[in-house]
Amino acid sequence: MKTVRILFISIEGNTRSFLKNLTKYAESITDQTSNPIKIELTEISEQTDLANESAPFFAFVPTYLDGGNGIDNGVTELMTNALGEYIEYGNNARLLKGVVGSGNRNFNEQYCLTAKRYASKFNAPFLADYELRGTGADVERIYKILSENA
Ligand SMILES: Cc1cc2nc3c(=O)[nH]c(=O)nc-3n(C[C@H](O)[C@H](O)[C@H](O)COP(=O)(O)O)c2cc1C
């Protein structure tokens, strides 16, 4: 079974909650799927020491931007910068296999913009998005995407 390493950041707990549900789901369907994956989570925060990654990983990032509309202003990243700095460190970006974003659709053009910007900056695919804590359907959809890209 392949291990899928996920680095994530979560300011208010939604991303953490989604990834706990994803991990439980992965454990629950191990015997029922042809391409099972094991999820390995690492939470990054401002306290995390920068380190060299040694294996491929995915990044899950929520969106926190300063005001604006995401088109001509409002694209300054707040709160989640520690994850971007970690990916940027050493050769880590080369091991980034894809980015999954979360946010709130009320932010219109800024919806999940941080994940899209990471994907572009670090030359990795933007794989999926979900709102807030996500739904059961989001968990199943994103599990499938990760297993296909593992
Ligand atoms: C101050 C603030 C700014 C936010 N800005 C955006 C935004 O620009 N785009 C977006 O899609 N979601 C935005 N959100 C929604 C968060 O990305 C969303 O609540 C996410 O689930 C938070 O994840 P976390 O609980 O893991 O930190 C914002 C939320 C807050 C509180």
The ligand as a Tripos MOL2 file, in Angstrom:
@<TRIPOS>MOLECULE
LIG
   31    33     1     0     0
SMALL
NO_CHARGES

@<TRIPOS>ATOM
      1 C1         -9.7460   36.4340    8.0300 C.3       1 LIG1
      2 C2        -10.1560   35.3770    7.0550 C.ar      1 LIG1
      3 C3         -9.8480   35.5440    5.7110 C.ar      1 LIG1
      4 C4        -10.2320   34.5690    4.7720 C.ar      1 LIG1
      5 N1         -9.9360   34.7510    3.4480 N.ar      1 LIG1
      6 C5        -10.3580   33.8330    2.5400 C.ar      1 LIG1
      7 C6        -10.1040   34.0410    1.1480 C.ar      1 LIG1
      8 O1         -9.5110   35.0320    0.7320 O.2       1 LIG1
      9 N2        -10.5270   33.0670    0.2710 N.ar      1 LIG1
     10 C7        -11.1650   31.9350    0.6770 C.ar      1 LIG1
     11 O2        -11.5030   31.0870   -0.1540 O.2       1 LIG1
     12 N3        -11.4220   31.7170    2.0060 N.ar      1 LIG1
     13 C8        -11.0430   32.6360    2.9240 C.ar      1 LIG1
     14 N4        -11.2970   32.4210    4.2530 N.ar      1 LIG1
     15 C9        -11.9630   31.1730    4.6730 C.3       1 LIG1
     16 C10       -10.9700   30.1290    5.1870 C.3       1 LIG1
     17 O3        -10.0260   29.7770    4.1860 O.3       1 LIG1
     18 C11       -11.7520   28.8700    5.5980 C.3       1 LIG1
     19 O4        -12.5440   29.2040    6.7280 O.3       1 LIG1
     20 C12       -10.8580   27.6680    5.8950 C.3       1 LIG1
     21 O5        -11.6850   26.5330    6.0690 O.3       1 LIG1
     22 C13       -10.0080   27.8790    7.1410 C.3       1 LIG1
     23 O6         -9.2110   26.7310    7.3530 O.3       1 LIG1
     24 P1         -8.5490   26.4280    8.7900 P.3       1 LIG1
     25 O7         -9.6980   26.3700    9.7980 O.co2     1 LIG1
     26 O8         -7.9070   25.0930    8.6310 O.co2     1 LIG1
     27 O9         -7.5950   27.5040    9.1130 O.co2     1 LIG1
     28 C14       -10.9280   33.3930    5.2020 C.ar      1 LIG1
     29 C15       -11.2270   33.2310    6.5630 C.ar      1 LIG1
     30 C16       -10.8630   34.1980    7.4790 C.ar      1 LIG1
     31 C17       -11.2200   33.9800    8.9350 C.3       1 LIG1
@<TRIPOS>BOND
     1     1     2 1
     2     2     3 ar
     3     2    30 ar
     4     3     4 ar
     5     4     5 ar
     6     4    28 ar
     7     5     6 ar
     8     6     7 ar
     9     6    13 1
    10     7     8 2
    11     7     9 ar
    12     9    10 ar
    13    10    11 2
    14    10    12 ar
    15    12    13 ar
    16    13    14 ar
    17    14    15 1
    18    14    28 ar
    19    15    16 1
    20    16    17 1
    21    16    18 1
    22    18    19 1
    23    18    20 1
    24    20    21 1
    25    20    22 1
    26    22    23 1
    27    23    24 1
    28    24    25 2
    29    24    26 1
    30    24    27 1
    31    28    29 ar
    32    29    30 ar
    33    30    31 1
@<TRIPOS>SUBSTRUCTURE
     1 LIG1         1 GROUP 0 **** ****
